[in-house]
Amino acid sequence: MNKSTLVFLFGMGVLLGISNISWKGESFPMYLVVAILAITSVLFVVDMERRRQADAGRALEILKDAQNLRIARKEVKSKIPTNSPRRDSRAAYEGSAKIGAVRSMAALVRKPRLREKIFEICDFADMVLETIRRMPSDTPAAVAFAENHLSKLTEALERCFEMNKCEEYRHAPASLDAQEIECFGTFITAFRKQQDNILVEGKNS
């Protein structure tokens, strides 16, 4: 039962009690009771509508984000060279180990949307690693992805766990959770850009 429902029920109980109170030997004016009850009901309905609209807005944002992710995933996957032999390079090996560690850490994240976002980031990282495996050699951009980009993702997730130990963070408002998800989402943009750098360096090598 949410806070608004409790307030509404409490107000109803108070009004029912007031209706039985006598004031100066006369019954409490019924019209005043009705007016207070009407105002309480209106406030309750308005609050419920506000919550409904907020939930609908969040659902729309999630849907839009999912659509954008599908488009981005399709674009990144289409850039992976398929006419080159696959090889297990040092950068690919190190990158794969780091992504595996991040996935293991992500499984411990208690916030469902954040956990899902981190798994999505790992999916993009896998596609970048597949691009590296299809390159003739490990270019500087490939090494930077394995050593720097994935290390930063690990560090960000470690900081997330550290912050989660704080009481204020665990009870953070929904707006802060959305900002956190958005911050992690920037890794997808960075990974897509690094894939382009890997492809350019691969062609020039």
Secondary structure, DSSP 8 states (H G I E B T S, - for coil): --HHHHHHHHHHHHHHHHTT-EETTEE--HHHHHHHHHHHHHHHHHHHHHHHHHHHHHHHHHHHHHHHHHHHHHHHHHTS-SSS-----HHHHHHHHHHHHHHHHHTT---HHHHHHHHHHHHHHHHHHHHHHTSSS--HHHHHIIIIIHHHHHHHHHHHHHHHTSHHHHT--HHHHHHHHHHHHHHHHHHHHHHHHHHHHHHH-
